[in-house]
Each structure stands twice: as structure tokens, then as C-alpha cells.
Amino acid sequence: MSIHPHRKFAVIGDPVDHSLSPQLHKNVFDQLGIDAEYTKLKCPESDLSAMMERFRSGEWDGLNITIPHKQKIIPLLDKLNPRAHSIGSVNCVTNDNGALIGYNTDWFGFSMSLKLNQISVQGQSCVVIGAGGAANAIVYALLREGANSIAVSNRSHTNSEKLVEKLSVIQNDCLLHSIPFEQLNVAMNSASIIVNTTPVGMGSNPDEIPAPKTAITSSQILIDIIYSPMKTEFLKFGERIGAKIINGLDMFIYQGLASLDIWMKDRISPRVDINDLKKILETHL
């Protein structure tokens, strides 16, 4: 018997073909007997405003937001959860009687990934590649986890500077700074944890790598938030030289479960068999 009325959810982005969100949520719905469906919708930026009005009118019960709309969506919302406001990025939206409210669950997914893979950030030097919505959430998580320093590098130095300016108000003793992309190798040489938040390595250019190979060492921890493919060229190279590698699957799973908790207004995620969910997702990768 269903424990909820039929509900409709979706993820919107451009591109969105790679997303495994429908498979993730279908498995959760099946496990818990929830009468719901989840689809993925390609949404060019020009359609974003109209999509939000469709959501406001009740077409869906909840939306996830993926690249490249996690920051562009904010002006179209009525309210931000305090944490989403601090991060400056939204990947989950609810409709509260016609008021669209933005949340961020990416930071939680990333923190859970660190915990599950037994990675301590406390006192570590980190490099974050990219300055989009996901990078905001990851820098926020690294700050919360007690990183000693975080260098953010992006091809557009202006964007990485904006990220640092936005998040510097919430950091404590961490050295949070932006570095020109041309100096990425220098920052990586002294870093213990390197996180790729860009789409480099997925889609039509799977052989590309977001960082200079000469700056990657066996003593580093390489994290890529991409989960399809499970091993990007960035991670494959790191693995070949003996570095510890982590893909984006755990982050993806836990941000998705946190979104469901928000939409359902109930802590349903503790009842999910994560091992079964992970096995199902891995068959699609």
C-alpha cells in the first residue's frame, strides 16, 4: 500500500541525459512503497523562467536543479533556505503553496562522501577546480569540515573570485583564496586534496582532464564529483600512480536522499537500503 498520494518530481538541466536521478528515485520509491514518479527534463536557460511558472502552478511536487542552472535559478525563486543563501547555489526546490523555496543538498552529499570514504579534511590543504554551483557547495562543506586552506581555480578567474568573496564571510581560520587557472599546477603541488567540480571528463570529451598531470602525486586524494563515468580520466590517472580516488556517486546518492526528505517533509532516507540502491545505480554506469 502506498504511504503517500501520487507525486511527481523531476530534475532539470542542460544537458541532463547523463543524470541517474530517475533511477535513484525509482529505487527509493520501490523500496519504500511510495507512489511517485521522477523524470529528467532538458531545460535550456531560455526556458528556465517558464519552467518555474509550470512548477509554481503545481505540475511537479519537487524539482532538482543541475548544471548549468544552480545559480541562475535563484532570481526566479521566492525564498532561499538559510544554508542555500550562504552557499549561493540551489539544487533542490519546493513549492510551498505557490512560493518556490530553494535548498542546497549538494554540500551534505559531499560531506557524507568524505565520511563514507574516511577522508578527514581537518587541517588539510585543498584545491577546488571550478567555480560553478557545485563548487560553491563543496567549498562550503570543506570550510565546515575544517580545511586549513582552500584554493579555488577556474578558467574564468572572475568567477572563482566571486565564489571566494561570497563564502569568505562564513569561514573561520581557513585560508580561502582564488588563483588564476594558469597557476593551478603550483597550487596543486602543495595540496593534499584536489576536487574537480567541472564537467571535464564526462560527455563528449571523456579523455580530457581538468588539471595538469604533472601536478598530481601518489600522496594526494583526488575527488571528482562526476559519477558517469565512474572513473574519469582524472581519476584513472590518479589511480595509475597510486593516489586515493573518489568518484561522485556517494555525493549524488546523499544529495538525492536529502532532497526527498525535504520534499516529503519526513526523514525517509534512514529507511533506504543504501547498498541495494548503490548496486542498482552501478548497473547503469
Rosetta blueprint (number, residue, H / E / L):
1 M L
2 S L
3 I L
4 H L
5 P L
6 H L
7 R E
8 K E
9 F E
10 A E
11 V E
12 I E
13 G E
14 D L
15 P L
16 V L
17 D L
18 H L
19 S L
20 L L
21 S H
22 P H
23 Q H
24 L H
25 H H
26 K H
27 N H
28 V H
29 F H
30 D H
31 Q H
32 L H
33 G L
34 I L
35 D L
36 A E
37 E E
38 Y E
39 T E
40 K E
41 L E
42 K E
43 C L
44 P L
45 E H
46 S H
47 D H
48 L H
49 S H
50 A H
51 M H
52 M H
53 E H
54 R H
55 F H
56 R H
57 S L
58 G L
59 E L
60 W L
61 D L
62 G E
63 L E
64 N E
65 I E
66 T L
67 I L
68 P L
69 H L
70 K L
71 Q L
72 K L
73 I L
74 I H
75 P H
76 L H
77 L L
78 D L
79 K E
80 L E
81 N L
82 P H
83 R H
84 A H
85 H H
86 S H
87 I H
88 G L
89 S L
90 V L
91 N L
92 C E
93 V E
94 T E
95 N E
96 D E
97 N L
98 G L
99 A E
100 L E
101 I E
102 G E
103 Y E
104 N L
105 T L
106 D H
107 W H
108 F H
109 G H
110 F H
111 S H
112 M H
113 S H
114 L H
115 K H
116 L H
117 N L
118 Q L
119 I L
120 S L
121 V L
122 Q L
123 G L
124 Q L
125 S E
126 C E
127 V E
128 V E
129 I E
130 G L
131 A L
132 G L
133 G H
134 A H
135 A H
136 N H
137 A H
138 I H
139 V H
140 Y H
141 A H
142 L H
143 L H
144 R H
145 E L
146 G L
147 A L
148 N L
149 S E
150 I E
151 A E
152 V E
153 S E
154 N E
155 R L
156 S L
157 H H
158 T H
159 N H
160 S H
161 E H
162 K H
163 L H
164 V H
165 E H
166 K H
167 L H
168 S L
169 V L
170 I L
171 Q L
172 N L
173 D L
174 C L
175 L E
176 L E
177 H E
178 S E
179 I E
180 P E
181 F H
182 E H
183 Q H
184 L H
185 N H
186 V H
187 A H
188 M H
189 N H
190 S L
191 A L
192 S L
193 I E
194 I E
195 V E
196 N E
197 T L
198 T L
199 P L
200 V L
201 G L
202 M L
203 G L
204 S L
205 N L
206 P L
207 D L
208 E L
209 I L
210 P L
211 A L
212 P L
213 K H
214 T H
215 A H
216 I L
217 T L
218 S L
219 S L
220 Q L
221 I E
222 L E
223 I E
224 D E
225 I L
226 I L
227 Y L
228 S L
229 P L
230 M L
231 K L
232 T L
233 E H
234 F H
235 L H
236 K H
237 F H
238 G H
239 E H
240 R H
241 I H
242 G L
243 A L
244 K E
245 I E
246 I E
247 N L
248 G L
249 L H
250 D H
251 M H
252 F H
253 I H
254 Y H
255 Q H
256 G H
257 L H
258 A H
259 S H
260 L H
261 D H
262 I H
263 W H
264 M H
265 K L
266 D L
267 R L
268 I L
269 S H
270 P H
271 R H
272 V L
273 D L
274 I H
275 N H
276 D H
277 L H
278 K H
279 K H
280 I H
281 L H
282 E H
283 T L
284 H L
285 L L
